[in-house]
Amino acid sequence: MAAIIRISRFPGIWEDVLECEHCEGQGECEVEVAVPDYMNGGYLTTATGECPVCYGRGWVDIEDEDAEE
């Protein structure tokens, strides 16, 4: 279960959002990176990069179905 955190997108307006479970709120995680190799077709490796779930923010919006529970 993700933690609910409060953020301020606009001055004086606070919103409840969920901490990203994929990157644990850090905004970066290990992602696959394509490495081109013109002789053998290339390969995939891993590197630290922007989280694909929260796009580097560290949080995701609460979905309507999650808010009802």
C-alpha positions in Angstrom: 0.0 0.0 0.0 1.4 3.4 -1.0 1.6 6.2 1.5 -0.6 9.2 1.0 1.3 12.5 1.0 0.3 16.1 0.6 1.7 18.4 -2.0 1.1 22.0 -3.1 0.9 22.4 -6.8 -0.3 26.0 -6.4 0.4 28.3 -3.5 -2.1 27.7 -0.6 -3.8 24.7 -2.3 -2.9 21.3 -0.8 -3.7 18.0 -2.5 -3.5 14.4 -1.3 -1.5 12.1 -3.7 0.0 8.6 -3.5 3.7 8.1 -3.2 5.0 6.1 -6.2 5.5 2.5 -5.3 7.7 1.8 -8.3 10.5 4.2 -7.3 9.5 4.6 -3.6 9.0 8.3 -4.0 12.6 9.0 -5.3 11.6 9.9 -8.9 14.5 7.7 -10.3 14.7 3.9 -10.6 16.5 1.3 -12.7 15.2 1.3 -16.3 16.1 -0.6 -19.4 18.2 1.3 -22.0 18.7 0.3 -25.6 22.4 0.2 -26.7 22.8 0.2 -30.5 25.2 -2.2 -32.0 25.1 -2.1 -35.8 27.0 -5.4 -36.2 24.9 -7.6 -33.9 21.6 -5.7 -33.7 22.0 -4.1 -30.3 21.1 -5.1 -26.8 19.3 -3.9 -23.6 21.1 -2.9 -20.4 20.0 -1.2 -17.2 20.7 2.3 -15.9 19.3 4.7 -13.4 16.8 7.0 -15.1 13.4 8.7 -14.7 10.7 6.6 -13.3 8.2 5.5 -16.1 5.3 5.4 -13.7 5.4 8.9 -12.1 7.6 10.6 -14.7 10.2 11.6 -12.1 7.8 13.4 -9.8 7.8 10.8 -7.0 4.0 10.7 -6.7 1.0 9.7 -8.7 -2.6 11.1 -8.6 -5.2 9.2 -6.6 -7.6 7.4 -8.9 -11.3 7.8 -8.3 -11.7 4.1 -7.4 -8.9 4.4 -4.8 -10.5 7.5 -3.2 -13.8 5.7 -2.7 -12.3 2.9 -0.5 
